[in-house]
């Protein structure tokens, strides 16, 4: 049984930082893309950042220069370092893994940026 479990969300002031983690369990083969998405109230889920199987990373324009996606294969964990957070970054953040046959999602972790 594959599971993705996010952690690290919370309440932070504007300009602050958070690091999200996505721990995976179970056997996942032929990973094509690992990524982070977010969904704010009343909005569609959007891609924040991802890592392609060749190691290339992609970021939404709104987070470039502030967020960094990374992974630790030994720990089966993916991270999202978020710096210089803004109120508009407030959302539920989800991790995602795509293979040729499957699309795995975590349960989400809330990030709230507010003074």
C-alpha positions as CSV (number, residue, x, y, z in Angstrom):
1,X,0.0,0.0,0.0
2,X,1.5,3.3,-1.1
3,X,1.2,6.2,1.2
4,X,2.3,9.8,0.9
5,X,2.3,11.8,4.2
6,X,2.9,15.5,4.3
7,X,4.1,17.4,7.3
8,X,5.6,20.8,8.2
9,X,2.7,23.1,7.6
10,X,1.5,25.7,10.0
11,X,1.0,29.4,10.7
12,X,3.8,31.7,9.8
13,X,4.2,35.5,9.5
14,X,4.8,37.1,6.1
15,X,8.5,36.9,5.3
16,X,8.9,33.7,7.3
17,X,9.9,30.2,6.2
18,X,8.6,26.7,6.4
19,X,9.9,23.4,5.2
20,X,7.3,20.8,4.1
21,X,8.1,17.1,4.0
22,X,6.5,14.3,2.1
23,X,7.4,10.9,3.4
24,X,6.5,8.0,1.1
25,X,6.0,4.4,2.1
26,X,5.3,1.3,0.0
27,X,6.8,0.4,-3.3
28,X,6.7,2.9,-6.1
29,X,8.3,2.0,-9.3
30,X,9.2,4.0,-12.4
31,X,8.6,7.4,-10.8
32,X,8.3,10.0,-13.6
33,X,7.5,13.1,-11.7
34,X,7.5,14.1,-8.0
35,X,5.9,17.4,-7.1
36,X,4.1,19.8,-4.8
37,X,0.7,21.3,-5.5
38,X,-1.4,23.7,-3.6
39,X,-5.1,24.7,-3.4
40,X,-6.3,27.9,-1.9
41,X,-10.0,28.4,-0.9
42,X,-12.2,28.9,-3.9
43,X,-9.3,28.2,-6.3
44,X,-8.2,25.3,-8.4
45,X,-5.3,23.2,-7.4
46,X,-2.1,24.4,-9.0
47,X,1.4,23.1,-9.5
48,X,4.0,24.7,-7.2
49,X,7.1,22.8,-8.1
50,X,8.2,19.4,-9.4
51,X,11.2,17.2,-10.1
52,X,11.3,15.2,-13.3
53,X,13.0,11.8,-13.3
54,X,16.1,13.3,-15.0
55,X,16.5,15.6,-12.0
56,X,15.2,18.8,-13.7
57,X,13.1,21.0,-11.6
58,X,10.3,23.3,-12.5
59,X,8.6,26.1,-10.5
60,X,5.5,28.2,-10.8
61,X,6.4,31.8,-11.6
62,X,4.9,32.9,-8.4
63,X,7.3,30.9,-6.3
64,X,10.5,31.1,-8.3
65,X,13.4,32.3,-6.2
66,X,11.6,31.7,-3.0
67,X,10.8,28.0,-2.9
68,X,13.1,25.0,-3.4
69,X,12.1,21.5,-4.1
70,X,14.4,18.6,-3.2
71,X,14.4,14.9,-2.4
72,X,16.3,12.5,-0.3
73,X,16.1,9.1,-2.0
74,X,17.7,7.3,1.0
75,X,14.8,8.6,3.2
76,X,12.1,8.3,0.6
77,X,11.2,11.9,1.3
78,X,10.6,14.9,-0.7
79,X,10.9,18.5,0.6
80,X,9.7,22.0,-0.2
81,X,11.7,24.8,1.4
82,X,9.5,27.9,1.4
83,X,11.2,31.2,2.1
84,X,9.9,34.8,2.0
85,X,6.4,33.6,2.4
86,X,3.5,35.8,1.4
87,X,-0.2,35.8,2.4
88,X,-1.0,34.6,-1.1
89,X,0.9,31.5,-0.4
90,X,-1.8,30.4,2.0
91,X,-3.2,27.1,0.8
92,X,-3.4,23.4,1.5
93,X,-0.2,21.9,0.0
94,X,-0.2,18.4,-1.5
95,X,2.6,16.2,-2.6
96,X,2.2,14.1,-5.7
97,X,4.0,11.2,-7.4
98,X,3.3,10.2,-11.0
99,X,4.2,6.9,-12.6
100,X,3.2,5.6,-16.0
101,X,0.3,3.7,-14.3
102,X,-0.5,5.7,-11.2
103,X,-1.0,9.2,-9.7
104,X,-0.4,9.2,-5.9
105,X,-1.5,12.1,-3.6
106,X,-0.9,12.9,0.0
107,X,-3.7,14.2,2.3
108,X,-2.4,17.7,2.3
109,X,-1.0,20.1,4.9
110,X,-2.3,23.6,5.7
111,X,0.1,26.5,5.3
112,X,-1.2,29.9,6.5
113,X,0.7,33.1,6.1
114,X,-0.7,35.8,8.2
115,X,0.4,38.6,10.6
